């Protein structure tokens, strides 16, 4: 018989995994100026440390979600901890920027295994009744890691940027052992062990082609033959992928999960919100260095209002969503996030730190109100044998959106200011000696990005508000911990 406290033990493992991966990203983002100086890394390499990581997660997570439904969750999750830890050690020992990029991509494999199984493990352990609370706690942990990550990163970077990876090794070693000893495989894996390799391959090429087209548009021009061909190829390949999945008995990605209006709108709002907010922290770090002349610790501290607000609102809204439904909370969260973005549209050299902190807090509150209810809506509408792939698609839309956000944002910035000039501004961080025209162009680029983010968040809010019926499954083998039926409406 399952220990009644097991669900909290499982949550401790998944929360540690989430904490681990988010902390690593938070410490890394403030270390980029130091890495650029020490390893003589170009801005393009730095950008691909973000985009490449997100790209790998976007491609791998749906596939891993399918593997989790076939083989179970525990072994994949523990393997993710181990691989991420080992890759962190290699990152710390890197001798060049190219080596660091390669090992960062290895990290992404571990990260994909962690996030691709995380939500499914929580849903298996808690069932529907307390799922919102559990996912809210997970989101709170993300908030805590987001708060302390940049601060710890700033402190560690003062002696060496390599320390941000050495601390991963310590946390990862403990997390690997704890998860291996404590997690149990309570989900009964599918007896059918077939994997859609063709669909996975076509999906991978489609994503790569799409990303290259959008990320290079700002560098070579949107009418460049290479850019146009890349985007057209990606559209064709996505069409081929959908055809493959519709005619495959055991698809990598069940198109029915996206075709259903309730799930389709939930995934779409998640994607749009990720595009809207994905690059904001990345760009603000540059803003604090270039415009405000801050060091890594100061920049890290300035990123905390968003995380603190999200940490507070996420668990509260998770509990509320269990009692009153998810639709209105998701809508209000996106609306509040959009309101927070209004403050960034008018950003300038003279914008005060108080103003920036205020608008980041508003965005954090809105994000916390959206994340938990959105995840709860998706996972509570899915039968147990589809939770792995459903979670994988949710993570894919989130990471795919963030990846596209980085690529699109840097393309817009590159259209406003020469990236070599921007790189000099980041490395030198001497605003008083910078060309004011370059500074003005950088600010213009930021405003364009934030304006687009505002519009996307509003569109996401509209999708989230639309009332739709629950999906109907031919077979819905809910796990033993399910205590109640799925509502007929997404409230």
BELSULQUI-V40945 format. One record per backbone hydrogen bond with DSSP energy under -1.0 kcal/mol. NH is the residue of the N-H (numbers start at 1). CO is the residue of the C=O. E is the energy in kcal/mol with one decimal. If there is no record, write none. Layout:
# BELSULQUI-V40945
nh->NH co->CO e->E
nh->NH co->CO e->E
This chain:
# BELSULQUI-V40945
nh->6 co->3 e->-2.2
nh->9 co->5 e->-1.5
nh->10 co->6 e->-3.2
nh->11 co->7 e->-2.0
nh->12 co->8 e->-1.8
nh->13 co->9 e->-1.6
nh->14 co->10 e->-2.5
nh->15 co->11 e->-2.7
nh->16 co->12 e->-1.8
nh->17 co->13 e->-2.0
nh->18 co->14 e->-2.6
nh->19 co->15 e->-2.9
nh->20 co->16 e->-2.5
nh->21 co->17 e->-2.2
nh->22 co->18 e->-2.6
nh->23 co->19 e->-2.6
nh->24 co->20 e->-1.8
nh->25 co->21 e->-1.7
nh->26 co->22 e->-2.4
nh->27 co->23 e->-2.5
nh->28 co->24 e->-1.8
nh->29 co->25 e->-1.9
nh->31 co->28 e->-1.0
nh->35 co->31 e->-2.5
nh->36 co->32 e->-2.8
nh->37 co->33 e->-1.7
nh->38 co->34 e->-2.9
nh->39 co->35 e->-2.6
nh->46 co->42 e->-1.9
nh->47 co->43 e->-2.7
nh->48 co->44 e->-2.0
nh->49 co->45 e->-1.2
nh->51 co->47 e->-2.9
nh->52 co->48 e->-2.0
nh->54 co->50 e->-2.4
nh->55 co->51 e->-2.9
nh->56 co->52 e->-2.3
nh->57 co->53 e->-2.0
nh->58 co->54 e->-2.7
nh->59 co->55 e->-2.3
nh->60 co->56 e->-2.9
nh->61 co->57 e->-2.6
nh->64 co->60 e->-2.8
nh->65 co->61 e->-2.8
nh->66 co->62 e->-2.0
nh->67 co->63 e->-2.2
nh->68 co->64 e->-2.5
nh->69 co->65 e->-1.5
nh->70 co->66 e->-1.4
nh->71 co->67 e->-3.5
nh->72 co->68 e->-1.4
nh->77 co->73 e->-2.3
nh->78 co->74 e->-2.7
nh->79 co->75 e->-2.1
nh->80 co->76 e->-1.9
nh->81 co->77 e->-1.8
nh->82 co->78 e->-2.1
nh->83 co->79 e->-2.8
nh->84 co->80 e->-2.4
nh->85 co->81 e->-2.0
nh->86 co->82 e->-2.5
nh->87 co->83 e->-2.7
nh->88 co->84 e->-1.8
nh->89 co->85 e->-1.6
nh->90 co->86 e->-1.8
nh->91 co->87 e->-2.5
nh->92 co->88 e->-2.1
nh->93 co->89 e->-1.2
nh->94 co->91 e->-1.4
nh->100 co->96 e->-2.1
nh->101 co->97 e->-2.2
nh->102 co->98 e->-2.1
nh->103 co->99 e->-2.5
nh->104 co->100 e->-2.0
nh->105 co->101 e->-1.7
nh->106 co->102 e->-1.5
nh->107 co->103 e->-2.0
nh->108 co->104 e->-1.4
nh->110 co->106 e->-1.4
nh->111 co->107 e->-2.9
nh->112 co->108 e->-2.5
nh->113 co->109 e->-1.8
nh->114 co->110 e->-1.9
nh->115 co->111 e->-2.8
nh->116 co->112 e->-2.2
nh->118 co->114 e->-1.3
nh->121 co->117 e->-2.2
nh->122 co->118 e->-1.9
nh->123 co->119 e->-2.8
nh->124 co->120 e->-2.5
nh->125 co->121 e->-2.0
nh->126 co->122 e->-2.5
nh->127 co->123 e->-2.0
nh->131 co->128 e->-1.0
nh->134 co->130 e->-2.1
nh->135 co->131 e->-2.8
nh->136 co->132 e->-2.1
nh->137 co->133 e->-2.1
nh->138 co->134 e->-2.2
nh->139 co->135 e->-2.2
nh->140 co->136 e->-2.1
nh->141 co->137 e->-2.3
nh->142 co->138 e->-1.9
nh->143 co->139 e->-2.1
nh->144 co->140 e->-2.5
nh->145 co->141 e->-2.7
nh->146 co->142 e->-2.3
nh->147 co->143 e->-1.8
nh->148 co->144 e->-2.5
nh->149 co->145 e->-2.2
nh->152 co->148 e->-3.4
nh->153 co->149 e->-3.0
nh->154 co->150 e->-2.4
nh->155 co->151 e->-2.2
nh->156 co->152 e->-3.0
nh->157 co->153 e->-2.5
nh->159 co->156 e->-1.2
nh->160 co->156 e->-2.2
nh->163 co->160 e->-1.3
nh->164 co->161 e->-1.4
nh->165 co->162 e->-1.2
nh->166 co->162 e->-1.7
nh->167 co->163 e->-2.0
nh->169 co->165 e->-1.3
nh->170 co->166 e->-1.4
nh->171 co->167 e->-2.1
nh->172 co->168 e->-3.3
nh->173 co->169 e->-2.0
nh->174 co->170 e->-1.5
nh->175 co->171 e->-2.6
nh->176 co->172 e->-2.5
nh->177 co->173 e->-1.8
nh->178 co->174 e->-2.7
nh->179 co->175 e->-2.4
nh->180 co->176 e->-2.1
nh->181 co->177 e->-2.2
nh->182 co->178 e->-2.2
nh->183 co->179 e->-2.0
nh->186 co->184 e->-1.4
nh->190 co->69 e->-1.9
nh->197 co->195 e->-1.5
nh->200 co->196 e->-1.7
nh->201 co->197 e->-2.3
nh->202 co->198 e->-2.5
nh->203 co->199 e->-2.4
nh->204 co->200 e->-2.1
nh->205 co->201 e->-2.1
nh->206 co->202 e->-2.3
nh->207 co->203 e->-2.4
nh->208 co->204 e->-2.3
nh->209 co->205 e->-2.6
nh->210 co->206 e->-2.3
nh->211 co->207 e->-2.7
nh->212 co->208 e->-2.5
nh->213 co->209 e->-2.0
nh->214 co->210 e->-2.1
nh->215 co->211 e->-3.0
nh->216 co->212 e->-1.8
nh->220 co->216 e->-2.6
nh->221 co->217 e->-1.4
nh->224 co->221 e->-1.6
nh->228 co->224 e->-2.7
nh->229 co->225 e->-2.8
nh->230 co->226 e->-2.2
nh->231 co->227 e->-2.2
nh->232 co->228 e->-2.6
nh->233 co->229 e->-2.7
nh->234 co->230 e->-2.1
nh->235 co->231 e->-2.0
nh->236 co->232 e->-2.3
nh->237 co->233 e->-2.7
nh->238 co->234 e->-2.4
nh->239 co->235 e->-1.9
nh->240 co->236 e->-2.4
nh->241 co->237 e->-2.7
nh->242 co->238 e->-2.2
nh->243 co->239 e->-2.0
nh->244 co->240 e->-2.5
nh->245 co->241 e->-2.7
nh->246 co->242 e->-2.3
nh->247 co->243 e->-1.1
nh->257 co->254 e->-1.6
nh->258 co->255 e->-1.2
nh->259 co->255 e->-2.7
nh->260 co->256 e->-1.9
nh->264 co->260 e->-3.5
nh->265 co->261 e->-2.8
nh->266 co->262 e->-1.8
nh->267 co->263 e->-3.0
nh->268 co->264 e->-2.4
nh->269 co->265 e->-2.6
nh->270 co->266 e->-1.6
nh->271 co->267 e->-2.3
nh->272 co->268 e->-2.7
nh->273 co->269 e->-2.2
nh->274 co->270 e->-1.9
nh->275 co->271 e->-2.1
nh->276 co->272 e->-2.1
nh->277 co->273 e->-2.0
nh->278 co->274 e->-2.2
nh->280 co->277 e->-1.2
nh->283 co->279 e->-2.7
nh->284 co->280 e->-2.5
nh->285 co->281 e->-2.0
nh->286 co->282 e->-1.3
nh->287 co->283 e->-2.3
nh->288 co->284 e->-3.0
nh->289 co->285 e->-1.9
nh->290 co->286 e->-3.2
nh->291 co->287 e->-2.3
nh->292 co->287 e->-1.3
nh->294 co->288 e->-2.6
nh->299 co->295 e->-2.5
nh->300 co->296 e->-2.2
nh->301 co->297 e->-2.3
nh->302 co->298 e->-2.0
nh->304 co->301 e->-1.5
nh->308 co->304 e->-2.9
nh->309 co->305 e->-2.2
nh->310 co->306 e->-2.1
nh->311 co->307 e->-2.6
nh->312 co->308 e->-1.8
nh->313 co->309 e->-2.3
nh->314 co->310 e->-2.4
nh->317 co->313 e->-2.5
nh->318 co->314 e->-2.1
nh->319 co->315 e->-2.0
nh->320 co->316 e->-2.1
nh->321 co->317 e->-2.3
nh->322 co->318 e->-1.2
nh->323 co->319 e->-1.1
nh->324 co->320 e->-3.0
nh->325 co->321 e->-1.5
nh->330 co->326 e->-2.5
nh->331 co->327 e->-2.2
nh->332 co->328 e->-2.8
nh->333 co->329 e->-2.6
nh->334 co->330 e->-2.1
nh->335 co->331 e->-2.2
nh->336 co->332 e->-2.7
nh->337 co->333 e->-2.2
nh->338 co->334 e->-2.2
nh->339 co->335 e->-1.9
nh->340 co->336 e->-2.1
nh->341 co->337 e->-1.6
nh->345 co->341 e->-1.1
nh->347 co->344 e->-1.6
nh->356 co->352 e->-2.0
nh->357 co->353 e->-2.6
nh->358 co->354 e->-2.4
nh->359 co->355 e->-2.4
nh->360 co->356 e->-2.2
nh->361 co->357 e->-2.0
nh->362 co->358 e->-2.0
nh->363 co->359 e->-2.0
nh->364 co->360 e->-2.2
nh->365 co->361 e->-2.4
nh->366 co->362 e->-2.2
nh->367 co->363 e->-2.6
nh->368 co->364 e->-2.3
nh->369 co->365 e->-1.9
nh->370 co->366 e->-1.2
nh->371 co->367 e->-2.8
nh->374 co->370 e->-2.4
nh->375 co->371 e->-2.4
nh->376 co->372 e->-2.7
nh->377 co->373 e->-2.7
nh->378 co->374 e->-1.8
nh->379 co->375 e->-2.7
nh->380 co->376 e->-2.4
nh->386 co->383 e->-2.1
nh->387 co->384 e->-1.1
nh->390 co->386 e->-2.4
nh->391 co->387 e->-2.6
nh->392 co->388 e->-2.2
nh->393 co->389 e->-2.5
nh->394 co->390 e->-1.9
nh->395 co->391 e->-2.6
nh->396 co->392 e->-2.5
nh->397 co->393 e->-2.7
nh->398 co->394 e->-1.9
nh->399 co->395 e->-3.2
nh->400 co->396 e->-3.0
nh->401 co->397 e->-1.9
nh->402 co->398 e->-2.1
nh->403 co->399 e->-2.8
nh->404 co->400 e->-2.5
nh->405 co->401 e->-2.1
nh->406 co->402 e->-2.3
nh->407 co->403 e->-2.3
nh->408 co->404 e->-3.0
nh->409 co->405 e->-2.6
nh->410 co->406 e->-2.5
nh->411 co->407 e->-1.9
nh->412 co->408 e->-2.3
nh->413 co->409 e->-2.8
nh->414 co->410 e->-2.5
nh->415 co->411 e->-1.2
nh->417 co->413 e->-2.7
nh->422 co->418 e->-2.3
nh->423 co->419 e->-2.5
nh->424 co->420 e->-1.9
nh->425 co->421 e->-2.2
nh->426 co->422 e->-2.2
nh->427 co->423 e->-2.5
nh->428 co->424 e->-2.5
nh->429 co->425 e->-2.2
nh->433 co->430 e->-1.2
nh->434 co->431 e->-1.2
nh->439 co->435 e->-2.0
nh->440 co->436 e->-2.6
nh->441 co->437 e->-2.4
nh->442 co->438 e->-2.3
nh->443 co->439 e->-2.4
nh->444 co->440 e->-2.2
nh->445 co->441 e->-2.1
nh->446 co->442 e->-2.1
nh->447 co->443 e->-2.3
nh->448 co->444 e->-2.0
nh->449 co->445 e->-2.1
nh->450 co->446 e->-2.6
nh->451 co->447 e->-2.1
nh->452 co->448 e->-2.1
nh->453 co->449 e->-2.3
nh->454 co->450 e->-2.1
nh->455 co->451 e->-1.9
nh->456 co->452 e->-2.3
nh->457 co->453 e->-2.2
nh->458 co->454 e->-1.9
nh->459 co->455 e->-2.0
nh->460 co->456 e->-2.2
nh->461 co->457 e->-2.0
nh->462 co->458 e->-1.9
nh->463 co->459 e->-2.0
nh->464 co->460 e->-2.3
nh->465 co->461 e->-1.4
nh->466 co->462 e->-1.1
nh->470 co->488 e->-1.2
nh->478 co->476 e->-1.8
nh->482 co->479 e->-2.1
nh->490 co->468 e->-1.5
nh->491 co->489 e->-1.5
